[in-house]
Amino acid sequence: MAAAEEVMMLSLVGLGLWDEQDITLRGLQEARGADLVFLESYTSRLMGLNKKRLEELIEKEVKEADREFIESGRVLEHAGEKRVCVLVGGDPMVATTHADLVLRAKERGIPVRIVHNASIYSAVCETGLQAYKFGRSATIVFWEDNYKPTSFYDVMVKNKELGLHTLFFLDLRAHENRFMTVREALQELLEISAERKDGLFTPRTRVVAVSRLGSPEQRIAYGVVEKIMTDDLPPLSVIIVPGKLHPVEKEFLESLL
Ligand SMILES: C[S@@+](CC[C@H](N)C(=O)[O-])C[C@H]1O[C@@H](n2cnc3c(N)ncnc32)[C@H](O)[C@@H]1O
C-alpha cells in the first residue's frame, strides 16, 4: 500500500553520509508523503546538512528528535495516529536503537517501512579494506574523570587474534555539539595499551583514519599513530585498526601513504 493510503505508519529513512543531497528519491517520496517528519539527531549527525534546505526538499517542517523522544516511545504515540517519518544519518538500521523502535512499532500494530541509504559501515571500504574481513566494531567513548571504560579496546584485541580489521566509531554528543576527534581517540587507545603494557597499540602502530567520508572534504589517512596524531582531521571520523592484510588490501593502503 502506498504511504499516502496509510493512516498510521512509521517510516525510517536513511539520509546517507553527508548532506541533504544524499537522501534517495524513494526516501524523499516517503518524507513528502508523511504527516510528521523528525530528524533523529543523537546516533549520528550529518555535518554538511542544512535543515532549511532539507525542509525545502521535503516541502514540510522537520522537527528534531532527541534520544528521549525516540526511546521513550513518544514517537510511536504519533505514529499510532499519523504517518510519521524519522530521518536518520547513514542507513537507518545501522543502529541498535532503531531495531528496537521497529519491534515496539510492530507490537503496537503500526506498519513500518524502511528506506535504506549508504552507511559508514560499507563506505569505509573506500580504504581498500574488504568488508568481509572486519570483526566486531566498537565505539571509543569520551572518558570522564571517574569513568574510563576500556571495553572497546578488548574488541580490537579479539579481532587482532582472528586477523580481522577493527572499525572504531568515535563518540559524539550532538546536543552539546561535541564530537570526538581522531587525536583524542588515538590518545585513549595509546593510554590503555601503555597501562596494560601489551605492546599492541603504540605510536608506531599503523592505522587508517577516515573523516567526513562521502563529502567533498573527505580524508582518508593511513600511517603510524604518531603521524596521524599530527593531522587535524575534522569530525565525523572513524579509525580502523587493520588486521591481517590481503596483498590487494596492502597495496591499496600503501597507495595512500
Ligand atoms: C552510529 S554511527 C552511524 C550509523 C549510521 N546509521 C550509518 O549507517 O552510517 C555514528 C558514527 O559513525 C561515524 N561516522 C558517521 N558518518 C561518518 C562519515 N561521513 N565519515 C566518517 N565517520 C562517520 C562517526 O564515528 C559517528 O560517531
The ligand as a Tripos MOL2 file, in Angstrom:
@<TRIPOS>MOLECULE
LIG
   27    29     1     0     0
SMALL
NO_CHARGES

@<TRIPOS>ATOM
      1 C1         26.3000    5.1360   14.9960 C.3       1 LIG1
      2 S1         27.3760    5.5120   13.7110 S.3       1 LIG1
      3 C2         26.3650    5.9360   12.3450 C.3       1 LIG1
      4 C3         25.4860    4.8850   11.8750 C.3       1 LIG1
      5 C4         24.6660    5.3530   10.6820 C.3       1 LIG1
      6 N1         23.3090    4.8930   10.8680 N.3       1 LIG1
      7 C5         25.2370    4.7760    9.3780 C.2       1 LIG1
      8 O1         24.6820    3.8200    8.8570 O.co2     1 LIG1
      9 O2         26.2400    5.3330    8.8730 O.co2     1 LIG1
     10 C6         27.9450    7.1210   14.0670 C.3       1 LIG1
     11 C7         29.4380    7.1820   13.9490 C.3       1 LIG1
     12 O3         29.8330    6.8500   12.6240 O.3       1 LIG1
     13 C8         30.9300    7.6470   12.2320 C.3       1 LIG1
     14 N2         30.5350    8.3870   11.0120 N.ar      1 LIG1
     15 C9         29.2830    8.6420   10.5860 C.ar      1 LIG1
     16 N3         29.3010    9.2780    9.4010 N.ar      1 LIG1
     17 C10        30.6060    9.4170    9.0570 C.ar      1 LIG1
     18 C11        31.2710    9.9810    7.9310 C.ar      1 LIG1
     19 N4         30.6080   10.5300    6.9110 N.pl3     1 LIG1
     20 N5         32.6290    9.9370    7.8980 N.ar      1 LIG1
     21 C12        33.3290    9.3770    8.9110 C.ar      1 LIG1
     22 N6         32.7390    8.8310   10.0010 N.ar      1 LIG1
     23 C13        31.3960    8.8490   10.0920 C.ar      1 LIG1
     24 C14        31.3010    8.5320   13.4220 C.3       1 LIG1
     25 O4         32.3060    7.8720   14.1720 O.3       1 LIG1
     26 C15        29.9910    8.5640   14.1950 C.3       1 LIG1
     27 O5         30.2060    8.8020   15.5690 O.3       1 LIG1
@<TRIPOS>BOND
     1     1     2 1
     2     2     3 1
     3     2    10 1
     4     3     4 1
     5     4     5 1
     6     5     6 1
     7     5     7 1
     8     7     8 2
     9     7     9 1
    10    10    11 1
    11    11    12 1
    12    11    26 1
    13    12    13 1
    14    13    14 1
    15    13    24 1
    16    14    15 ar
    17    14    23 ar
    18    15    16 ar
    19    16    17 ar
    20    17    18 ar
    21    17    23 ar
    22    18    19 1
    23    18    20 ar
    24    20    21 ar
    25    21    22 ar
    26    22    23 ar
    27    24    25 1
    28    24    26 1
    29    26    27 1
@<TRIPOS>SUBSTRUCTURE
     1 LIG1         1 GROUP 0 **** ****
